């Protein structure tokens, strides 16, 4: 089989692919040897309690944008994970950095081997981490529709891991094989072998956390994948471009999940004649999540996700860019020289006890620019949530907190700030943080709502039904056929 224009997937091997694995027996054999360890990881750390259930999942049969997915029932351990890359453009060039204008690389440049391997490993490590974080959620799914969406996200994160592992095996020799093994050995939240990035070691204890994670943290994933899709290393670019088609569904799950929780809360408030969104105790007796608590959850997940962008000013980011390994969001649409040797970019910094805007060299401010793009993207979704609240006639607006709020990495890691960006003393922060972040009581209340609702077409009382079913299925469609043990 060739990498044809239609992007068909070859299912003749154990590893579905569109990269002619049959022609590369060394890599095929290595991936087949890695496969049992992956399945062992999936059975141990994947969705708990549903491995024998039939789930209505989409599986890639082509990378053609008009029809790359097929829907059918499949047991998750039998899902056809594999290697899918976007079509190759033989005329593609490096579009930024010191190598701008050169033909895109099909092999790893020797001088950038270590940097490129690190980029692949970090991206690869996030994929199994999120599966591990979400492995218990199926047991409290608010509907079969939501359960199915969770499992779709999970299997696609698993496939994204395969994509990164293919690059490691194909292009990085023994070091790559060892790194690929390491991706199955680390565990989210493990004290001895944690995942590499902090947000991927946090617990995802409830469905509201899952929806916030897929809205905020998977959106960071989108920004990172978009940046890596600009890479001068063409196999990485092609890998990330296809992954982005799946990432869009993950963010859809998050945005609509939170939106449906908001809608249900507003409906319940109106039905009960409650106009004050801060009448929290009364609202909670209705069995819905009050809007101020939704704001706290957004504050938490937004701030955790901001840390994934690293330091605002970073020589590593500058080196990645200058080397042509990782670009900016929508790099080719930016109207500048794509070299940045003399350009500046405004950076928020903490100077003399105040948050100020300081012009920094644009090369070292790459992370800041990407984070700014992320914040704008998040704001679009928050604005759509607010339209739901406005339509219900309730006087409340969700907001994104200051980028200085609740930070562990970057300029504001040692700063206590309110969501409005006001600097606080240690004592003030300790006294007021439960106003802005979920408290133990908030967590206990949300947990009390997490009762499974598995009847086809039925939904838990804290969340509304979706406007349209997956694959245009009717409202009572049985998205998951739960196996009875």
SVG drawing of the C-alpha trace seen along z (x, -y; Angstrom):
<svg xmlns="http://www.w3.org/2000/svg" viewBox="-41 -48 66 60">
<polyline fill="none" stroke="black" stroke-width="0.4" points="0.0,0.0 1.1,-3.6 0.4,-6.8 -2.3,-7.7 -4.2,-10.9 -7.3,-9.4 -5.4,-8.5 -6.8,-5.0 -5.7,-3.1 -4.0,0.3 -5.6,2.9 -3.6,5.8 -1.2,5.7 -1.8,5.7 -1.0,2.0 -3.4,0.0 -1.5,-2.7 -1.2,-4.8 2.6,-5.1 3.5,-1.8 4.6,0.1 4.7,3.3 7.7,1.7 9.5,1.1 9.8,4.4 12.1,3.1 9.6,0.5 6.7,2.9 8.3,5.5 9.3,3.0 5.7,1.7 4.3,5.3 6.6,5.9 5.5,2.7 1.8,3.6 1.4,6.2 2.8,3.7 0.3,1.1 -2.6,3.5 -1.5,4.4 -1.4,0.7 -4.8,0.1 -6.4,3.0 -4.7,1.9 -5.0,-1.9 -7.8,-2.4 -11.5,-2.8 -12.3,-0.7 -15.2,1.8 -16.2,1.4 -13.5,3.3 -16.0,5.9 -18.8,3.4 -19.8,2.6 -19.2,-1.1 -20.5,-3.1 -17.1,-4.5 -15.7,-6.1 -12.6,-4.5 -10.5,-6.0 -10.7,-4.3 -9.3,-7.2 -7.7,-10.5 -9.8,-12.2 -11.5,-15.1 -14.9,-14.3 -15.1,-10.8 -12.2,-9.7 -14.3,-8.0 -16.6,-5.0 -19.1,-4.5 -19.8,-1.1 -19.9,0.9 -16.5,2.1 -15.0,3.3 -12.4,0.8 -9.5,3.4 -10.3,4.3 -10.2,0.7 -8.0,0.4 -5.3,-1.9 -2.5,-2.7 -0.4,-5.2 -2.2,-7.9 -0.4,-10.9 -1.9,-13.7 -1.0,-13.5 2.6,-14.5 3.2,-17.7 6.4,-17.0 6.9,-20.7 6.5,-21.7 9.1,-24.1 10.3,-25.1 8.3,-28.2 10.2,-29.9 13.5,-30.2 17.0,-29.9 16.1,-27.3 13.2,-29.2 12.8,-28.4 14.6,-25.1 12.7,-21.9 11.0,-20.3 13.0,-17.5 12.0,-13.8 14.7,-12.7 15.8,-14.1 18.6,-16.7 21.5,-15.3 22.1,-18.6 18.5,-18.8 18.0,-15.2 17.8,-15.6 15.5,-18.7 13.1,-17.0 13.0,-13.8 12.1,-15.8 9.2,-17.5 7.9,-14.2 8.2,-12.6 6.5,-15.4 3.6,-15.4 3.4,-11.6 3.4,-11.6 0.2,-13.7 -1.8,-11.2 -1.9,-8.2 -1.9,-10.5 -5.3,-11.8 -6.7,-8.3 -5.3,-7.4 -6.9,-10.5 -10.3,-9.6 -10.3,-5.9 -13.0,-5.8 -15.4,-8.2 -17.5,-5.7 -19.0,-4.4 -20.7,-7.8 -21.6,-8.7 -24.6,-11.0 -25.8,-9.3 -24.8,-6.7 -24.2,-9.6 -21.7,-11.1 -20.1,-7.7 -19.6,-7.1 -18.0,-10.5 -15.6,-9.8 -14.6,-6.5 -14.2,-8.1 -11.8,-10.6 -10.0,-7.8 -9.3,-5.7 -8.3,-8.7 -5.8,-9.7 -4.5,-6.1 -4.1,-6.5 -2.3,-9.8 0.1,-7.9 0.6,-5.4 1.4,-8.3 4.2,-9.6 5.5,-6.1 5.8,-5.5 7.9,-8.6 10.2,-7.5 10.6,-4.0 11.0,-5.2 13.4,-8.1 15.2,-7.8 16.7,-4.3 17.5,-2.8 16.8,-6.0 13.4,-6.2 12.6,-2.7 13.5,-3.3 11.4,-6.5 8.5,-4.6 8.7,-2.1 8.9,-4.9 5.6,-6.3 3.9,-3.1 5.8,-3.1 4.9,-6.5 1.6,-7.0 -0.6,-10.1 -0.2,-11.2 2.3,-8.5 4.8,-9.8 7.7,-7.8 7.0,-7.9 4.6,-10.8 3.7,-12.1 5.9,-14.9 3.6,-17.9 1.8,-19.0 -1.7,-19.3 -1.6,-15.6 -0.9,-14.5 -4.1,-16.2 -7.1,-14.1 -10.2,-14.1 -12.7,-13.1 -16.0,-14.0 -17.7,-14.7 -17.6,-18.5 -13.8,-18.2 -13.7,-16.1 -15.7,-18.6 -13.5,-21.5 -10.4,-19.4 -11.5,-18.7 -12.4,-22.4 -9.3,-24.0 -6.5,-21.4 -7.4,-19.8 -7.4,-23.3 -3.8,-23.6 -3.3,-20.4 -4.8,-22.0 -2.4,-25.0 0.6,-22.7 -0.4,-20.4 -0.9,-23.4 2.6,-24.7 4.1,-21.3 2.2,-21.0 4.3,-23.9 7.5,-21.8 10.2,-21.6 10.4,-17.9 7.7,-16.8 6.7,-13.5 5.9,-15.3 4.0,-18.0 1.9,-15.4 1.2,-13.4 0.0,-16.5 -2.1,-17.7 -4.1,-14.5 -4.3,-14.5 -5.9,-17.9 -9.0,-16.5 -9.6,-14.3 -8.7,-17.0 -11.6,-19.1 -14.1,-16.5 -12.4,-16.5 -13.0,-20.2 -16.5,-19.8 -17.2,-17.4 -15.9,-19.8 -17.6,-23.0 -21.0,-21.3 -20.7,-19.4 -20.2,-22.5 -22.8,-24.3 -25.4,-21.6 -24.6,-21.8 -25.2,-25.6 -28.4,-25.1 -29.8,-22.7 -28.9,-24.9 -30.6,-27.9 -33.7,-25.8 -33.9,-24.6 -33.5,-28.1 -36.2,-29.5 -38.6,-26.7 -38.0,-27.2 -38.3,-31.0 -34.7,-31.6 -33.3,-34.8 -30.2,-35.2 -27.3,-33.0 -25.6,-33.4 -28.4,-31.7 -26.1,-28.7 -27.7,-26.5 -31.1,-26.8 -29.9,-26.2 -28.0,-23.1 -31.2,-21.6 -32.4,-21.4 -29.7,-18.9 -27.8,-21.2 -24.4,-22.9 -24.6,-26.6 -23.0,-29.0 -20.5,-30.4 -19.1,-26.8 -18.9,-26.4 -16.8,-29.6 -14.5,-28.1 -14.0,-25.0 -13.2,-27.2 -10.7,-29.2 -8.9,-26.0 -8.7,-24.3 -7.8,-27.5 -4.9,-28.3 -3.6,-24.7 -3.7,-24.8 -1.8,-28.1 1.1,-26.4 1.4,-23.9 2.7,-26.8 5.8,-27.1 7.7,-30.3 6.6,-33.4 10.2,-34.1 12.0,-30.9 15.3,-30.3 14.1,-26.7 11.1,-28.0 13.4,-30.3 15.7,-27.5 12.8,-25.3 11.6,-28.1 14.9,-29.2 15.8,-25.6 12.5,-25.2 11.2,-22.5 8.1,-24.2 6.4,-27.2 3.7,-29.6 -0.1,-29.1 -1.1,-29.7 2.5,-30.5 2.0,-31.0 -0.9,-33.4 1.3,-35.8 2.5,-38.9 6.1,-39.2 9.5,-37.9 9.2,-34.5 12.7,-35.0 12.1,-37.3 15.7,-38.3 14.9,-41.9 11.1,-41.8 9.7,-42.3 6.5,-41.0 4.7,-42.4 5.0,-40.1 3.1,-40.3 5.7,-40.3 5.8,-40.8 8.0,-43.8 8.5,-45.7 5.3,-44.3 3.1,-45.0 2.0,-43.3 3.4,-45.2 3.7,-44.8 7.3,-44.6 8.5,-44.3 10.8,-41.2 12.6,-39.8 9.9,-38.0 12.0,-34.9 12.2,-34.3 8.5,-35.3 7.2,-32.5 5.4,-30.8 3.8,-34.1 2.4,-34.6 1.0,-31.0 -0.6,-31.5 -2.2,-34.7 -3.6,-32.9 -4.9,-30.2 -6.6,-32.8 -8.4,-34.3 -9.6,-30.9 -10.8,-30.1 -12.7,-33.4 -14.7,-32.4 -16.1,-29.3 -16.7,-31.2 -18.7,-33.8 -20.8,-31.1 -21.5,-29.8 -22.6,-33.3 -25.1,-33.4 -26.8,-30.4 -27.0,-32.3 -28.2,-35.5 -30.9,-33.6 -32.2,-32.3 -32.4,-35.9 -30.1,-35.2 -27.7,-38.0 -24.3,-36.2 -21.3,-36.1 -18.5,-33.5 -15.1,-35.1 -11.5,-33.9 -9.3,-34.8 -6.2,-36.8 -3.2,-34.9 -1.5,-35.7 -4.1,-33.7 -3.1,-30.4 0.0,-29.8 2.8,-27.3 5.0,-28.0 6.3,-31.2 6.4,-34.9 3.6,-34.5 4.5,-31.2 5.5,-32.9 2.7,-35.5 -0.7,-35.3 -3.3,-37.1 -7.0,-37.3 -8.9,-36.4 -9.0,-40.1 -5.2,-40.2 -4.9,-42.0 -1.8,-41.0 -2.5,-39.4 -0.5,-38.5 0.0,-34.9 -2.6,-35.4 -5.2,-37.0 -4.7,-34.2 -5.2,-31.5 -8.3,-33.3 -10.0,-33.8 -8.8,-31.1 -12.0,-29.0 -13.9,-31.9 -12.2,-31.3 -11.2,-27.7 -13.3,-24.6 -13.3,-23.8 -13.7,-20.4 -17.3,-21.2 -17.7,-22.1 -16.1,-18.8 -18.3,-16.8 -21.4,-18.4 -20.4,-17.8 -19.5,-14.2 -23.0,-13.8 -24.5,-14.6 -22.4,-12.0 -25.0,-9.2 -24.9,-7.0 -27.7,-7.3 -27.4,-4.5 -30.9,-4.2 -30.9,-5.0 -32.2,-8.5 -32.1,-9.5 -29.8,-12.1 -28.7,-12.8 -30.6,-15.7 -27.6,-18.1 -27.1,-18.1 -29.3,-18.7 -29.6,-16.5 -27.6,-17.4 -29.1,-19.2 -28.1,-16.5 -27.0,-12.9 -23.6,-11.5 -23.7,-10.4 -27.2,-11.9 -28.6,-9.1 -32.0,-9.4 -32.3,-10.5 -32.8,-7.0 -29.9,-5.4 -27.9,-2.9 -24.5,-4.4 -22.9,-1.8 -24.1,1.7 -22.9,2.3 -21.7,5.8 -23.2,7.5 -20.6,9.4"/>
</svg>
